[in-house]
């Protein structure tokens, strides 16, 4: 897989440009809240500033996070009103839908189905609740694959409408405001894709998911790992480090710590990413590490693919997938 297939550079750069403009509109004069590492609670160490947001790295667990950060109300307003959010929900999704459907969501739907059968005692009776379902591509593909239609939790008006146009069941709310009565009865599998890095308070979100679950329910989510080779190699120049969207960059060790603190039984953490080396190659001039810079400049396509396989299987990709259960 190539980055251009799911995230064309021209349209993605336009999105990042709009997001940079939105940082002033929605966060330029709001109050800031200082905190500690969202994973282990330790003090952070300043690393860099980007678009007015300061990033720190935890000295203990190496989580990368924004600190201080604007208040939650500012983020609620941003995600329901901002031009960059509207652009992502309409122009970006529509322009990339075909590539993302084939390269990302069809394989992910199959992966989630297989994980459900591996980790659930009642896979055929389990309903899927997709938190932050976006444009509804995962829910569509899962419905096509299994005949079961997930419930989509999506607070963004444009994205919620896009899901309704696909005849998906939508709860147009932030998950924090969803009641148990609005969810299906019986065993549940909660999913959440590329949402965790956006959260103001990840621990509170996990607590809310945990409270909504019954014993035996599963939670599968993906997020960005701050120990991923492309993020480490590009650091502040990584396009994945894009405020105000991405506030938290956990890693396999730090996310394990946080899940244990909430009470989840962690079943599996993997980094099945496929784009890390291609991202580095697309940003070769910005690579900080000499080894990576030399490798990218000299390696053949076959060598790059082999290195990507090693990165993914060794927990070193920036794409992280977590499976946990409420006991």
N, C-alpha and C positions, 0 to 999 in steps of 0.2 A: 504494500500500500504506500502511496505517496501523499504528502500533505496537501498538494494541489488538488487531489481528487475529492477531498472533503472540506477543504478550507482554502479556496482560491485566494492567492495573495492580494490581488487588487481589491476584492470585495471585503476581505478580512481587514486590510489596512484602513479601508474607509470606516468600518465599524470601530476600530481602535481610535481613529481620529475623532469620531463623534463621542466616544466614551471619554476621551481626554477633555473635550469641551464640556461634557456633562459634569465633570468633577467640580468645575467652578460654579456651574448653575445650581447644583443640588447639594454641594458639600463645602462651598467656599466660605460660608459664614456660620456653619452649624457648630454646636458644642461638641467637644471631643471627650471620649472616655478612655482613660488609661487603664491597662490591665496587665495580666501576666500571661505566660504561655497557655494557650487554650487546651493543650494536651496534658501537661503535668503541673502547671501552676508556678513554674520557676520564672526567674527574671530573664528578660530577653536582652540581647546585645544588638545595638543599632548596626545595620548593614548598609542600607542605602535608602534614598528617597526617590519616589517616582510619581509624577503628576500630583505632587503635594501630599502623597501618602508615605509615611515612614514604615519601613519594614525592619523587623528585628528577628534574630534567630535565637532560639532557646539554647542556652549553654549546656543543658542537661540532655534533652531529647532531640535537638536539632530541628524542631518545627520552625518553619519560617512563617511569620505572621505580621499583619498590620497593627501597629501600636504607636500612639493612641488611634482610636478609630471613631468616626462619626456616630452619633446616637442612632438607635434602631429606627426611629421615626423617619430620619432622613433617608435611610435605605428603603423603607416601605414606600415612600413618595417616589424615590428614584425608579424602583422596579415597576411601578404602575403608571408613570408619566414620561420618563426620559426618552428623548429621540433615539439614543443609541439602543435602548431596549426595544423600541418600536421597530427600528431598522433590523435588529437581530430576529425579531418575531415575524417580520414580513419579508423584506428584501433578501436578507441573508438565507433564511430557511428555504424560501422558494427557489432561490438560485442554486442552492446546493442540495435540494431534497433528493434528487435521483442518485447522486453519488453517495450521500450519507446513508440513504436507505440500503443500497447494495453493499457498501463497504463496512458500515457500522451496525445498522439496526437489524438487518436480517441475521447476521452472525450473533449479535447480542441476544436477540430473542431466543435463538436456539440454545445459547449458552445458559440463559436464565432457566429455560425449561429443563435442561439437563441438570442444573444445580438443584432445582426444586425436587426432582426425582431422586437426587443423591442425598439430600439433607432433610427432606420432609417425610414424616410417617404417613401423611395423607395427601400426596401430591395431586390426585385427581379431584379432591374436594377443596383444594386451596384456591382462594381468590387472590388476584394480584391488585395491589394498590400502588400506583406509580406517583410518587411525590415529586412535584415539579416536572410534570409530563411534557412541557414544552409544546412542540408542534404535533405531538401525538404519533410520531413515527414508530417508536418502540411499541406502544399500545396497539397500533395497527398491525405491525408485523407479528406480535405475539398472538393477536386474535386470528390472523391468517394461519399461523402455524398450529395453534392448539384448539381453535374454536371458542376459546374463552376470552372475553373482552375485559381488560383491566379497567378499574376506576382510576381516572386521572385527577390528581389534585394540582390545580394550576391557577395561581392568583392573577397572572397577567391577562387583561381583557382580550388582547389580540390573539394570544396563544390559546386561551380558553375557547374563543370562538372558532379558531382553526380546528380544535379537537371536536367541537360540536358538529362542524361541517363534515367530519369523518364518522359521524354517528357514534361517537364515544361518549360514555357517561363521564361528566365533568363536575367536580366540586370547585367552584371558582373562589377559592379562599387560600390564604396562607395556611400551611398545615397546622400552625399553632392554634388556629381558630376552628379547626375541624373537630366535630364531636364524634364519639364512637357510633352514635345512631346513624351518621351519614355514611358509614362504611358497611361493607357486606358482612353478613353473619358467617360464623364458621371460621375455619383456619384461614390465616392470611399470610401472604408474602408481600412485604413492603419493599419497593424498589425506589432507588433515587440515583439518577445519573448526572454527574458533573454539577451537583448542587452544593455539596459539603464545603467546597472552597469558598462559596459565596456567603456563608452564614455569619451573622454578627456574633452569635454565641453557639458554637457547635455542641457544647455539652448540654445546654438547655434543649436544643433540637433533639438530641439523642434521648434525653429524658422524656420528651413529649412522645417520641416514637415508642419508647419502652412502655409508657403508660397506656398507649393505644393498643398494645399487643396483649395477647393471651399466651399462656404457657404453650410452647411448641411453635409459635409463629416465628417466621424468619424475616430478616432484614438484609438485603443485598444492596450495596451502594458502590459507586465508583467516584473517585476524586483524584485530584492531582497530588502526586508525591513530590515533596520538596527535595527528596534525595535522588530524584530522577536525573539521569545523566545529562539530558538536554538542559534542564533547569540549572543544574550545578555548573554546566559548561558555559552557559550564557549569562546566568545570574540576573543582574538588574536589566540586561538587554533581552531577556527572554520575553517573548510575546505572551507567554502564559502568565507572567507576572504583570497583570493588567488591572490596576485599580480603576474604578471602584468595585469591579466584579470579584476579583480573587483576593480574598483576605487571609485565607488559611492554607498553608501547605504542610499537611501532616506527612508522615512517612510510615512504613510498615510497623516500626517499633512504637512510635508515638501514638498511632491510632489504636494499637493494641492496649496501651496503657489507659487511654481515655475510655474505651469500650468496657474494660474491666472495672473502672471506677463507677460507671453508670450501672453495671450489673449484667451486661450481655455476656453470653458464652461465645467467644470468638471461635469460629469453625475453620476459617481459611482467609489468608491474605495473599494475593498474587499481584503481579504487575504485568498483565498481558498486553502491554503496549506494542505498537508496530511502527511508530513514527519517529522515535527519538533520534535515530541516526540521520534520517532524512531532514528533520528539523535543524539539526546541527549543520548538515551540508548546505541547507538553504540560508544559513546565517554564518557561514564560515569566517567572515571577517570579524565577527563579534565574539568568537570563542575565546575564553580566557585561558583555558588549560592548554599547555604546549603539546602534551601527548595527543589530546583529542584533535587539536588543530593539524598536527602532522598526519595523524591517521586519516582524517577526512580528506586532506589534500592529496593523499597518495593511494588510498584504498580503492580497489576495484568494486564494482557493484556486488559481486559475489562475496567479497570480504566484508562489505558493509552489511549485507543481509545476514551473514554469519554472526557478526558482532551484535546486530539487533536481536537475534535469537538468544544470544548469551545474556544481553542486558535484560530482556524480558524474563527469562527463566531464573535469573539470579536476584530478582527483586530490585532491579536498578532502573526500571522504566519509570517515567513520570506519570504513567496511567496506572492507577491502583484500584483493585477490586477487592471488596471486603464482604465476607459472609458471616453473619452472626445470628444468634437465636436467643429468645427469652425462654429460660428454663422454668 
